């Protein structure tokens, strides 16, 4: 062990903010800005599990490098592990730390001796005791970190677009950082530095694992933006400045980024990019990246045989459904219809879509989608994990019979159509109906989004409440980290145009198959269809009356009763029936749209 006794660090340098100022002056930089000093204070006094999110260019990596050498000056036996998305980035962090030690007089006593490790990959400081772990080591986040030990872990920008755009990538990253808990020593410190890429960012999930978050945006947010950051996450320094009258929309660090400079960057990055990289507000980014919104659906109880002619969507607070579990992104909601226009009448068609899979982690997904007046009604959905087992096939046939399905479509890409061959005998025996195979060649994510987005954005997809309940409850037997990924509405709200965006997409792909089946019939004019139905009903009623009266009907009134003369005979009806008939006629003449009528009505020509 090196027999080196460090001179005591001057008392004033035991405040990291003062030490940071010393480093900045040595590097020929302006003194740290108030935002940088706020970050420095959080590094020194923050909790043992913390996340530092600050706008690009604020210097959080440089500040943390200074923090590492400052901590080594206070205690040369501490061990640091620095991780980044790439090994090169982590090596740059370590190299900068070593340069500071070699160049700043108060740190030169830490310079590694000849017998110690000294490279950009790892190094020891001179007074450190012999140890398998170096004083500072750098690694890529997906490199071999198992077996290492550290008093402090610095995760510097471990989340970047290349490793976080898809759900599978995010899951891989989320699993990788769990190893930190095996590496860190008792009472150790883990600090994340970075910028979230999406709402599903690892940094947004870590608070559930006990991490505190501090956010320093480039501009003072307004009241509407404050809610996007979440309770207690915006840096107290920023909140204090707002309370003191800081103008919203102005720079939080004008010494480094003026308002004009931020405006230029906003124009260059675009609004979404600026909100993400400088305001650290992921809400806009997610709204643009995830095109399918649960709020565009209409959720209501559905019948297997009839549906309303024209359900009307509304996004008001009175239509928010609060008694169903919503797994959408933050701010997404389920909505009930504002009202139902017209009568409940039989569907004009129904189809069952089947997306088969083998045994394993994927599901065989089945859904029933029915059509009426250009609206699509999802009345039922099921999913099976035993591939093409006997019981699965029987359950599928039973569901088709229960839902009175007339057409079956099966995705033929799996097993080159083998699933169709397996189910045909069962349908022929228990519930004969037409079976058709469909094949796909386009990228799955693009095909699903291009099919569902226009239908959903026009609020033409209506979901049975029982489907939402079944979807959520169907995965309760799975571990929490897996359950959501199998759910239809989680898949719907998380799919992007990136290949492999979802870990599982069976239920959503099945629904898109069914929707695509009806695409050619989606151009119906619902008001015209309703008017045509009223015309038919009126003609049928008129024919009923004329048939009953011999072909000619004369209307009169006697004592509040209606009567019709057909030769010498008279037919009587209630006065309310005549009024109903007159109303019918007026509606037809003026609006060309009618309402439901009963059997005892009369129309005029």
C-alpha positions as CSV (number, residue, x, y, z in Angstrom):
1,X,0.0,0.0,0.0
2,X,1.4,3.4,-0.9
3,X,2.6,5.2,2.2
4,X,1.2,8.6,1.2
5,X,-0.4,11.1,3.6
6,X,-2.6,13.6,1.8
7,X,-2.4,17.2,2.9
8,X,-5.8,18.3,4.3
9,X,-8.1,19.9,1.8
10,X,-8.8,23.5,2.6
11,X,-12.1,23.8,4.4
12,X,-13.7,26.1,1.8
13,X,-13.0,23.4,-0.9
14,X,-15.1,20.9,1.1
15,X,-18.0,22.7,-0.5
16,X,-18.2,21.2,-4.0
17,X,-19.5,24.4,-5.4
18,X,-16.3,26.2,-4.4
19,X,-14.2,23.3,-5.7
20,X,-16.1,23.4,-9.0
21,X,-15.3,27.1,-9.3
22,X,-11.6,26.3,-8.8
23,X,-11.7,23.7,-11.6
24,X,-13.6,26.0,-14.0
25,X,-11.0,28.7,-13.5
26,X,-8.1,26.3,-14.0
27,X,-9.8,25.3,-17.3
28,X,-10.1,28.9,-18.3
29,X,-13.9,28.8,-18.2
30,X,-16.2,31.5,-16.8
31,X,-17.3,30.8,-13.2
32,X,-20.1,28.3,-12.8
33,X,-23.5,29.6,-13.5
34,X,-26.3,29.5,-11.0
35,X,-27.8,26.5,-12.7
36,X,-24.4,24.7,-12.7
37,X,-24.0,25.5,-9.0
38,X,-27.5,24.1,-8.3
39,X,-26.5,20.8,-10.0
40,X,-23.3,20.7,-8.1
41,X,-25.2,21.2,-4.8
42,X,-27.5,18.3,-5.7
43,X,-24.6,16.0,-6.5
44,X,-23.1,16.7,-3.1
45,X,-26.2,16.7,-0.9
46,X,-28.7,14.7,-2.9
47,X,-29.9,11.2,-1.9
48,X,-28.0,8.0,-2.6
49,X,-30.2,7.1,-5.5
50,X,-30.7,10.1,-7.8
51,X,-31.2,11.2,-11.4
52,X,-29.9,14.5,-12.8
53,X,-31.7,15.7,-15.9
54,X,-30.5,18.9,-17.4
55,X,-30.7,20.6,-20.8
56,X,-28.1,19.8,-23.4
57,X,-24.9,21.9,-23.1
58,X,-25.3,22.7,-19.4
59,X,-22.1,20.7,-18.7
60,X,-23.5,18.0,-16.4
61,X,-20.9,15.4,-17.4
62,X,-18.1,17.9,-16.8
63,X,-19.5,18.9,-13.5
64,X,-19.7,15.2,-12.5
65,X,-16.1,14.6,-13.6
66,X,-15.1,17.3,-11.2
67,X,-17.3,15.7,-8.5
68,X,-15.5,12.4,-8.9
69,X,-12.0,13.8,-8.4
70,X,-13.2,16.0,-5.6
71,X,-14.6,12.9,-3.8
72,X,-11.3,11.1,-4.4
73,X,-9.4,14.0,-2.9
74,X,-11.6,13.7,0.2
75,X,-11.4,9.9,0.3
76,X,-8.8,8.2,-2.0
77,X,-10.1,4.8,-1.2
78,X,-13.5,5.3,-2.8
79,X,-14.2,3.3,-6.0
80,X,-16.1,4.8,-8.9
81,X,-17.6,2.9,-11.9
82,X,-18.5,5.2,-14.9
83,X,-20.9,3.7,-17.4
84,X,-22.3,5.2,-20.7
85,X,-24.2,4.0,-23.7
86,X,-20.9,3.6,-25.6
87,X,-17.5,2.5,-24.2
88,X,-15.8,5.5,-25.9
89,X,-18.1,8.0,-24.1
90,X,-17.3,6.3,-20.7
91,X,-13.6,6.4,-21.6
92,X,-13.7,10.1,-22.3
93,X,-15.2,10.7,-18.8
94,X,-12.3,8.7,-17.2
95,X,-9.7,10.4,-19.3
96,X,-11.0,13.9,-18.3
97,X,-10.8,12.9,-14.6
98,X,-7.2,11.8,-15.0
99,X,-6.3,15.0,-16.8
100,X,-7.8,17.0,-13.9
101,X,-5.7,15.1,-11.4
102,X,-2.5,15.6,-13.3
103,X,-3.0,19.3,-14.0
104,X,-4.7,20.9,-10.9
105,X,-2.2,21.5,-8.1
106,X,-4.5,20.6,-5.3
107,X,-5.2,17.2,-7.0
108,X,-1.7,16.2,-8.1
109,X,-1.1,14.3,-4.9
110,X,-3.6,11.7,-6.4
111,X,-1.5,11.1,-9.5
112,X,-1.1,7.3,-10.0
113,X,2.3,5.8,-9.1
114,X,4.3,3.6,-11.5
115,X,3.0,0.5,-9.8
116,X,-0.6,1.4,-10.2
117,X,-3.1,1.3,-13.0
118,X,-3.1,4.4,-15.2
119,X,-5.0,4.4,-18.4
120,X,-8.2,5.9,-19.9
121,X,-9.9,2.6,-19.2
122,X,-9.2,2.7,-15.5
123,X,-6.7,4.2,-13.0
124,X,-5.8,4.2,-9.3
125,X,-5.0,7.3,-7.2
126,X,-1.7,7.3,-5.4
127,X,-2.9,7.0,-1.8
128,X,-5.4,4.2,-2.5
129,X,-5.0,0.9,-0.8
130,X,-4.4,-2.2,-3.0
131,X,-7.7,-3.4,-4.4
132,X,-9.0,-5.5,-7.3
133,X,-11.2,-2.6,-8.3
134,X,-9.5,0.5,-9.6
135,X,-10.3,3.9,-8.2
136,X,-12.1,4.9,-11.4
137,X,-13.1,2.5,-14.2
138,X,-15.2,3.1,-17.4
139,X,-17.5,0.7,-19.2
140,X,-20.2,0.5,-21.7
141,X,-23.6,-0.2,-20.3
142,X,-23.9,-3.5,-22.1
143,X,-20.3,-4.6,-21.4
144,X,-19.2,-7.1,-18.8
145,X,-19.9,-5.3,-15.5
146,X,-20.9,-8.4,-13.4
147,X,-18.4,-9.0,-10.7
148,X,-17.3,-5.4,-10.3
149,X,-17.6,-3.4,-7.1
150,X,-17.9,0.3,-6.5
151,X,-18.8,2.9,-3.9
152,X,-20.4,5.1,-6.5
153,X,-21.8,4.4,-9.9
154,X,-22.1,7.2,-12.4
155,X,-24.5,6.4,-15.3
156,X,-23.7,9.1,-17.8
157,X,-26.1,9.2,-20.7
158,X,-26.7,5.5,-20.8
159,X,-30.0,6.0,-22.7
160,X,-29.6,7.3,-26.2
161,X,-31.8,6.9,-29.3
162,X,-29.9,3.8,-30.5
163,X,-30.7,1.8,-27.4
164,X,-34.1,3.1,-26.4
165,X,-36.5,3.6,-29.4
166,X,-38.2,0.3,-29.2
167,X,-39.8,-1.5,-26.3
168,X,-37.4,-4.4,-26.6
169,X,-34.4,-2.1,-26.4
170,X,-35.9,-0.3,-23.4
171,X,-36.5,-3.6,-21.7
172,X,-32.9,-4.7,-22.4
173,X,-31.6,-1.4,-20.9
174,X,-33.9,-1.7,-17.9
175,X,-32.6,-5.1,-17.2
176,X,-29.0,-4.1,-17.6
177,X,-29.2,-1.4,-14.9
178,X,-30.6,-3.8,-12.4
179,X,-27.0,-5.1,-12.1
180,X,-26.0,-1.9,-10.4
181,X,-27.5,-3.1,-7.2
182,X,-25.2,-6.1,-7.2
183,X,-22.2,-3.9,-7.9
184,X,-22.7,-1.1,-5.5
185,X,-21.3,-1.4,-2.0
186,X,-23.4,-0.9,1.1
187,X,-24.4,2.7,1.5
188,X,-23.1,3.3,-2.0
189,X,-24.4,6.1,-4.3
190,X,-25.8,5.7,-7.8
191,X,-26.2,8.8,-9.9
192,X,-27.8,9.0,-13.4
193,X,-27.0,11.8,-15.8
194,X,-29.0,12.1,-18.9
195,X,-31.8,13.3,-21.2
196,X,-35.0,11.1,-21.5
197,X,-35.8,10.1,-25.1
198,X,-39.5,9.2,-24.6
199,X,-42.1,9.1,-21.9
200,X,-41.2,5.5,-21.6
201,X,-37.6,6.5,-20.8
202,X,-35.7,4.5,-18.2
203,X,-35.3,7.8,-16.3
204,X,-39.1,8.0,-15.9
205,X,-39.4,4.5,-14.7
206,X,-36.6,4.7,-12.1
207,X,-38.6,6.7,-9.5
208,X,-40.6,3.5,-9.0
209,X,-37.4,1.9,-7.9
210,X,-36.7,4.5,-5.3
211,X,-34.7,7.1,-7.3
212,X,-35.2,10.9,-6.8
213,X,-35.3,13.1,-9.9
214,X,-34.2,16.7,-10.5
215,X,-34.9,18.5,-13.7
216,X,-33.3,21.7,-15.0
217,X,-35.0,22.9,-18.2
218,X,-33.5,25.5,-20.5
219,X,-36.6,27.8,-20.1
220,X,-38.8,28.6,-17.2
221,X,-42.0,26.5,-17.8
222,X,-45.5,27.9,-17.6
223,X,-48.3,26.5,-15.5
224,X,-49.4,24.1,-18.2
225,X,-45.9,22.7,-18.6
226,X,-45.3,22.3,-14.9
227,X,-47.7,19.4,-14.7
228,X,-45.7,17.5,-17.4
229,X,-42.7,17.2,-15.1
230,X,-44.5,15.5,-12.3
231,X,-44.7,16.3,-8.6
232,X,-41.4,17.2,-6.9
233,X,-39.2,16.7,-10.0
234,X,-38.5,20.2,-11.1
235,X,-35.3,21.5,-9.5
236,X,-36.1,23.7,-6.4
237,X,-33.8,26.3,-7.9
238,X,-36.1,26.6,-10.9
239,X,-39.2,26.7,-8.8
240,X,-37.8,29.3,-6.5
241,X,-36.9,31.6,-9.4
242,X,-40.5,31.2,-10.7
243,X,-41.9,32.1,-7.4
244,X,-39.7,35.2,-7.4
245,X,-41.2,36.4,-10.6
246,X,-39.0,34.8,-13.4
247,X,-40.7,35.3,-16.7
248,X,-42.0,32.0,-18.2
249,X,-40.4,31.2,-21.5
250,X,-37.1,33.0,-20.7
251,X,-33.7,31.3,-20.3
252,X,-32.9,29.7,-16.9
253,X,-29.2,30.0,-17.7
254,X,-28.8,33.3,-19.6
255,X,-25.1,33.4,-19.1
256,X,-24.7,30.4,-21.3
257,X,-27.9,30.4,-23.5
258,X,-29.6,33.7,-24.2
259,X,-33.2,33.8,-25.2
260,X,-32.2,34.5,-28.8
261,X,-29.8,31.6,-28.8
262,X,-32.6,29.3,-27.5
263,X,-34.9,30.5,-30.2
264,X,-32.4,29.7,-32.8
265,X,-31.9,26.2,-31.4
266,X,-35.7,25.7,-31.3
267,X,-35.9,26.6,-35.0
268,X,-33.1,24.2,-35.7
269,X,-34.2,21.3,-33.6
270,X,-37.9,21.7,-34.3
271,X,-40.5,22.1,-31.6
272,X,-40.5,18.4,-30.6
273,X,-36.8,18.1,-30.6
274,X,-36.4,21.3,-28.5
275,X,-39.0,20.2,-26.0
276,X,-37.2,16.9,-25.6
277,X,-33.5,18.0,-25.6
278,X,-33.8,21.4,-23.8
279,X,-37.1,21.5,-21.9
280,X,-36.9,17.8,-21.0
281,X,-40.7,17.6,-21.6
282,X,-41.5,14.3,-23.2
283,X,-45.2,14.8,-23.6
284,X,-45.0,16.4,-27.1
285,X,-42.5,13.9,-28.3
286,X,-44.6,10.9,-27.2
287,X,-47.8,12.5,-28.7
288,X,-46.0,12.6,-32.1
289,X,-44.2,9.2,-31.9
290,X,-47.2,7.2,-30.7
291,X,-49.9,7.7,-33.3
292,X,-52.7,5.5,-31.8
293,X,-54.5,7.2,-28.9
294,X,-56.9,5.4,-26.6
295,X,-58.8,8.7,-26.3
296,X,-59.9,8.3,-30.0
297,X,-61.8,5.1,-29.2
298,X,-65.5,5.0,-28.1
299,X,-66.0,2.6,-25.1
300,X,-69.5,1.3,-24.4
301,X,-71.5,-1.8,-23.6
302,X,-72.2,-3.7,-26.9
303,X,-74.7,-6.4,-27.9
304,X,-73.6,-9.4,-30.0
305,X,-76.5,-8.8,-32.4
306,X,-77.4,-5.0,-32.5
307,X,-75.6,-1.7,-32.3
308,X,-76.5,2.0,-32.3
309,X,-76.7,3.5,-35.8
310,X,-74.5,6.5,-35.0
311,X,-72.5,6.7,-31.8
312,X,-71.2,10.3,-31.3
313,X,-67.7,10.7,-29.8
314,X,-66.9,13.6,-27.4
315,X,-63.7,14.3,-25.5
316,X,-65.2,16.3,-22.6
317,X,-64.5,15.6,-19.0
318,X,-68.0,14.3,-18.5
319,X,-67.3,11.5,-20.9
320,X,-64.1,10.3,-19.3
321,X,-64.4,6.7,-18.0
322,X,-62.8,6.4,-14.6
323,X,-63.9,2.9,-13.6
324,X,-61.8,1.1,-16.3
325,X,-58.1,0.5,-16.0
326,X,-56.4,2.7,-18.6
327,X,-52.9,1.6,-19.6
328,X,-52.3,4.4,-22.1
329,X,-49.6,7.0,-21.9
330,X,-49.9,9.8,-19.4
331,X,-52.9,11.9,-20.1
332,X,-54.6,9.3,-22.3
333,X,-58.1,8.3,-21.3
334,X,-61.1,6.2,-22.3
335,X,-64.2,8.1,-23.4
336,X,-67.9,7.0,-23.5
337,X,-70.1,8.3,-26.3
338,X,-71.7,11.7,-26.0
339,X,-75.0,10.2,-27.2
340,X,-76.3,7.5,-29.5
341,X,-78.1,8.8,-32.6
342,X,-80.8,6.6,-34.1
343,X,-82.0,3.2,-33.1
344,X,-80.3,-0.1,-32.2
345,X,-80.4,-2.3,-35.2
346,X,-78.7,-5.5,-36.4
347,X,-75.1,-5.4,-37.6
348,X,-74.7,-5.7,-41.3
349,X,-71.7,-8.0,-41.1
350,X,-69.3,-9.7,-38.7
351,X,-65.8,-11.2,-39.0
352,X,-63.5,-13.2,-36.7
353,X,-59.8,-12.6,-37.2
354,X,-57.3,-15.1,-36.0
355,X,-53.5,-14.5,-35.6
356,X,-52.1,-17.9,-34.8
357,X,-48.8,-18.6,-33.0
358,X,-46.9,-21.7,-31.8
359,X,-46.3,-22.6,-28.3
360,X,-44.0,-20.1,-26.5
361,X,-44.1,-16.5,-25.5
362,X,-46.4,-15.3,-28.3
363,X,-50.2,-15.7,-28.2
364,X,-52.8,-16.9,-30.6
365,X,-55.1,-13.9,-30.7
366,X,-58.7,-13.9,-31.8
367,X,-61.1,-11.0,-32.1
368,X,-64.7,-10.4,-33.4
369,X,-65.3,-7.2,-35.3
370,X,-68.7,-6.2,-36.6
371,X,-69.8,-3.5,-39.1
372,X,-72.8,-1.1,-39.1
373,X,-73.0,2.1,-41.2
374,X,-69.3,2.5,-41.5
375,X,-68.6,2.0,-37.8
376,X,-66.6,-1.0,-36.5
377,X,-67.6,-2.7,-33.2
378,X,-65.1,-4.8,-31.4
379,X,-67.5,-7.1,-29.4
380,X,-65.1,-9.8,-28.2
381,X,-61.4,-10.8,-28.0
382,X,-59.5,-13.8,-26.7
383,X,-55.8,-14.8,-26.5
384,X,-54.3,-18.3,-26.0
385,X,-50.8,-19.3,-25.1
386,X,-50.9,-23.0,-26.0
387,X,-50.5,-22.3,-29.7
388,X,-52.9,-24.5,-31.7
389,X,-53.9,-26.9,-28.9
390,X,-57.2,-28.8,-29.1
391,X,-58.9,-26.8,-26.4
392,X,-57.8,-23.5,-28.0
393,X,-59.4,-24.5,-31.3
394,X,-62.6,-25.6,-29.5
395,X,-62.8,-22.3,-27.6
396,X,-62.3,-20.3,-30.9
397,X,-65.2,-22.2,-32.6
398,X,-67.4,-21.7,-29.5
399,X,-66.7,-17.9,-29.6
400,X,-67.6,-17.7,-33.2
401,X,-70.8,-19.5,-32.6
402,X,-71.6,-17.3,-29.6
403,X,-70.9,-14.1,-31.6
404,X,-72.8,-15.4,-34.6
405,X,-69.8,-14.8,-36.9
406,X,-70.3,-15.5,-40.6
407,X,-66.7,-15.0,-41.9
408,X,-63.3,-16.2,-40.5
409,X,-60.0,-14.8,-41.6
410,X,-56.7,-16.5,-40.6
411,X,-53.2,-15.1,-40.9
412,X,-51.5,-17.6,-43.1
413,X,-47.9,-16.5,-42.6
414,X,-47.6,-18.7,-39.6
415,X,-46.8,-22.3,-40.5
416,X,-47.7,-21.7,-44.2
417,X,-51.4,-22.0,-43.4
418,X,-51.2,-25.1,-41.2
419,X,-53.5,-23.5,-38.6
420,X,-56.3,-23.1,-41.2
421,X,-56.1,-26.9,-41.9
422,X,-56.4,-27.6,-38.2
423,X,-59.5,-25.5,-37.5
424,X,-61.5,-26.3,-40.7
425,X,-62.7,-29.7,-39.5
426,X,-63.9,-28.2,-36.2
427,X,-65.8,-25.4,-37.8
428,X,-67.3,-27.8,-40.4
429,X,-68.5,-30.0,-37.5
430,X,-69.8,-27.5,-35.0
431,X,-70.4,-24.2,-36.7
432,X,-70.0,-24.1,-40.5
433,X,-68.9,-20.7,-41.9
434,X,-66.6,-19.3,-44.5
435,X,-62.8,-19.4,-43.8
436,X,-60.3,-17.3,-45.7
437,X,-56.6,-16.9,-45.4
438,X,-54.7,-13.6,-45.6
439,X,-51.0,-13.0,-46.0
440,X,-48.9,-10.0,-45.2
441,X,-45.6,-8.7,-46.7
442,X,-45.2,-5.1,-45.4
443,X,-43.4,-4.2,-42.2
444,X,-45.8,-5.1,-39.4
445,X,-45.6,-1.8,-37.5
446,X,-46.3,0.3,-40.6
447,X,-49.2,-2.0,-41.7
448,X,-50.9,-1.9,-38.3
449,X,-50.6,1.9,-37.9
450,X,-51.6,2.7,-41.5
451,X,-54.7,0.5,-41.0
452,X,-55.8,1.7,-37.5
453,X,-54.8,5.3,-37.4
454,X,-57.4,6.7,-39.9
455,X,-60.2,4.6,-38.4
456,X,-59.4,5.6,-34.9
457,X,-58.8,9.3,-35.6
458,X,-62.3,9.5,-37.1
459,X,-63.7,7.8,-34.0
460,X,-65.1,4.9,-36.0
461,X,-63.8,2.1,-33.8
462,X,-66.1,1.2,-30.9
463,X,-64.9,-1.1,-28.1
464,X,-67.1,-3.3,-25.9
465,X,-66.5,-2.4,-22.2
466,X,-66.1,-6.1,-21.5
467,X,-63.2,-6.3,-23.9
468,X,-61.3,-3.7,-22.0
469,X,-62.0,-5.5,-18.7
470,X,-61.0,-8.9,-20.2
471,X,-57.8,-7.5,-21.7
472,X,-56.6,-6.1,-18.4
473,X,-57.6,-9.1,-16.3
474,X,-56.2,-11.7,-18.8
475,X,-52.6,-11.0,-17.8
476,X,-52.9,-11.0,-14.0
477,X,-51.2,-14.4,-13.8
478,X,-48.1,-13.0,-15.4
479,X,-45.2,-11.1,-13.6
480,X,-45.9,-7.4,-13.5
481,X,-43.0,-6.6,-15.8
482,X,-44.5,-8.8,-18.5
483,X,-48.3,-8.4,-18.0
484,X,-48.7,-5.0,-19.7
485,X,-46.8,-6.1,-22.8
486,X,-49.4,-8.7,-23.7
487,X,-52.4,-6.3,-23.3
488,X,-54.2,-5.0,-26.5
489,X,-54.5,-1.4,-25.3
490,X,-50.9,-1.2,-24.0
491,X,-49.8,-2.4,-27.4
492,X,-52.1,0.0,-29.1
493,X,-50.8,3.0,-27.2
494,X,-47.1,2.1,-27.5
495,X,-46.6,1.1,-31.1
496,X,-44.4,3.3,-33.3
497,X,-43.3,3.0,-36.9
498,X,-39.9,1.6,-35.7
499,X,-39.3,-2.0,-36.6
500,X,-39.6,-4.2,-33.5
501,X,-41.3,-1.4,-31.5
502,X,-43.2,-3.9,-29.3
503,X,-42.1,-6.9,-27.5
504,X,-45.5,-8.5,-28.2
505,X,-48.1,-7.3,-30.7
506,X,-50.3,-10.3,-31.3
507,X,-53.6,-8.8,-30.1
508,X,-53.1,-5.5,-31.9
509,X,-52.1,-7.3,-35.1
510,X,-55.2,-9.4,-34.9
511,X,-57.4,-6.3,-34.5
512,X,-55.7,-4.6,-37.5
513,X,-56.4,-7.7,-39.6
514,X,-60.1,-7.5,-38.8
515,X,-60.2,-3.7,-39.4
516,X,-58.5,-4.2,-42.8
517,X,-61.2,-6.7,-43.8
518,X,-63.8,-4.0,-43.6
519,X,-61.7,-1.2,-45.2
520,X,-63.6,-1.2,-48.5
521,X,-66.9,-0.7,-46.7
522,X,-65.8,2.2,-44.5
523,X,-66.8,4.9,-47.0
524,X,-70.5,4.7,-46.0
525,X,-72.4,7.9,-45.4
526,X,-74.0,7.2,-42.0
527,X,-76.6,9.9,-42.3
528,X,-77.6,8.7,-45.8
529,X,-77.8,5.2,-44.5
530,X,-80.1,6.2,-41.6
531,X,-82.3,8.2,-44.0
532,X,-82.6,5.3,-46.4
533,X,-83.6,3.0,-43.5
534,X,-86.3,5.5,-42.5
535,X,-87.6,5.6,-46.1
536,X,-87.9,1.8,-46.1
537,X,-89.7,1.8,-42.7
538,X,-92.2,4.5,-43.8
539,X,-92.9,2.7,-47.0
540,X,-93.5,-0.5,-45.1
541,X,-95.9,1.2,-42.7
542,X,-97.8,2.9,-45.5
543,X,-98.1,-0.5,-47.3
544,X,-99.4,-2.1,-44.1
545,X,-102.1,0.5,-43.8
546,X,-103.1,0.5,-47.4
547,X,-103.2,-3.3,-47.5
548,X,-105.5,-3.2,-44.4
549,X,-107.8,-0.7,-45.9
550,X,-108.2,-2.1,-49.4
551,X,-105.9,0.3,-51.2
552,X,-107.5,3.7,-50.5
553,X,-107.4,5.5,-47.1
554,X,-109.5,8.6,-46.3
555,X,-108.7,10.2,-42.9
556,X,-111.2,12.0,-40.7
557,X,-111.7,12.9,-37.1
558,X,-114.6,12.2,-34.7
559,X,-114.5,12.9,-31.0
560,X,-110.7,12.8,-30.7
561,X,-110.5,9.6,-32.8
562,X,-109.1,9.1,-36.3
563,X,-111.0,7.1,-38.8
564,X,-110.4,5.9,-42.3
565,X,-113.1,5.3,-44.9
566,X,-112.7,2.4,-47.4
567,X,-116.0,2.2,-49.1
568,X,-118.6,1.8,-46.3
569,X,-116.1,0.6,-43.6
570,X,-114.2,2.8,-41.2
571,X,-110.9,2.1,-39.4
572,X,-110.0,3.8,-36.2
573,X,-106.7,4.8,-34.5
574,X,-105.4,7.1,-31.8
575,X,-104.9,10.8,-32.5
576,X,-101.3,10.4,-31.2
577,X,-100.7,7.9,-34.1
578,X,-101.7,10.5,-36.6
579,X,-99.5,13.1,-35.0
580,X,-96.6,10.7,-35.1
581,X,-97.2,10.1,-38.8
582,X,-97.3,13.9,-39.5
583,X,-94.0,14.3,-37.7
584,X,-92.5,11.6,-39.7
585,X,-93.5,13.2,-42.9
586,X,-92.2,16.6,-41.9
587,X,-88.8,15.1,-40.9
588,X,-88.6,13.4,-44.3
589,X,-89.5,16.5,-46.2
590,X,-87.3,19.0,-44.2
591,X,-84.3,17.0,-43.0
592,X,-84.4,13.8,-45.0
593,X,-83.5,12.0,-41.7
594,X,-86.2,10.2,-39.7
595,X,-86.5,8.5,-36.3
596,X,-87.8,5.2,-35.3
597,X,-91.6,4.5,-35.8
598,X,-94.0,2.0,-34.4
599,X,-96.4,-0.3,-36.1
600,X,-99.5,1.9,-35.8
601,X,-98.6,5.0,-37.8
602,X,-99.7,6.5,-41.0
603,X,-97.8,8.5,-43.7
604,X,-99.2,10.7,-46.5
605,X,-98.1,11.2,-50.1
